[in-house]
């Protein structure tokens, strides 16, 4: 193989990442908490080694934000915005490993910063931004080993994988796919050595706490994964997943990552080809099993964009007109996408489910408090606020803290493990999102289930909560504490 000299690093890559960070922070407080963030705030107050629906990292960072900033939407989103900054830097660094000079590094960083899926993920503080960071870091390590043949870098790869699996198991799938890709690319020597084994041990060490928690909690994540695959997989999910891969990056830049795919496949470096195998293997796996979770493969486009930037660098350099046209079209499309993905427009003009899910939580808490205040004071110690959705419990517990509301309980995911509240409760105020007819289910357990409030929000956004109900439930058929195991649901 021809030796590729290490190119100087262009510091503008850091500036580009900082620009994305600045944009994310500037708009972070425009609307409100997103539903998963409210759940993570609850998780942060119940720190564990793992959880039903994610590993420990995101709740731990949320806990740090709580200690530093209190219940602050800006504070909670700081770490995900920093993660996005890191992803952009890794995009530029990966282009450098593929042999890209300053111009290619800047192109790769810019293309990464403009990925719609990255901005959408990093705008809210859930697991996805950290998956992006770990995935792109591991992609950079693989690219570097492929260029230098320095196997010692597998230790850094193990660290990136370990931090990633401390956030989400998706990163483990990428690491396994790269390993399989290396074997398929006839690069056994690259993954059958002591340095690779050391990296595996580092990654496994990060996973041990999660495995212990899962083993002591009935392997809850596996059960939840089966449920998610049932809901999102199947034949209908396959075309949705495949078509969605075309919108992971801006439409004008689709040709860049496709060129990168070709560049890596045609390279003589087996580990670079392994990155193509990893993308292809996971494309098939995720399409079949989790089709409607279209962002699962998004981290791969960081290294594909980097490879495409290197491959196209020479052509764009000599074709000034094409370069200018691509820049203008990309900027125009990026502005349009930003308006739809970030909270830039007035709240009543919000589009997309993620943005809609950041609206109306204070109003929901106010409605719950109004209903709670109608419960006679003598009955309140025997009354539990129960929510069908973890985000409703998070909203009541975080935004309603100090307002006289008791701690809400929920039967969804990890909230169920924290128990039913007062096991001797005789009355339940049940909260359910729009589209859920909870009355039929509640009637199995109570002699009286009555709708006392319909959930709305001041700006009229028809989000997940709009049209839901608050129920007053009395006449339990069996004690609330004994009923609790029957209510659990993972999704």
Secondary structure, DSSP 8 states (H G I E B T S, - for coil): ----------THHHHHHHHHHHHHHHHTTSS---HHHHHHHHHHTS--SB-SSSBSHHHHHHHHHHHHHSS-HHHHHHHHHHHHHHHHHHHHHHHHHTT--HHHHHHHHHHHHT-HHHHHHHHS-SSHHHHHHHHHHHHHHHHHHHHH--GGGHHHHHHHHHHHHTT-THHHHHHHHHHHHHHHTT-HHHHSSHHHHHHHHHHHHHHHHHHHHHHHTTTHHHHHHHHHHHHH-SHHHHHHHHHHGGGSS-GGGHHHHHHHHHHHHHSS-HHHHHHHHHHHHHHHHHHHHSTT-GGGGTTHHHHHHHHHHHHHHHHHHH-HHHHHHHHHHHHHHHHHHHHHHSTTS-GGG--SHHHHTTSSHHHHHHHHHHHHTTS-HHHHTTEEEEESSHHHHHHHHHHTTTTT----EE-BTHHHHT--SSTT--EEEEEE-TT--HHHHHTTTEEEEEEEEE---TT----SSTT-EEEEEEEESS-HHHHGGGG-B--
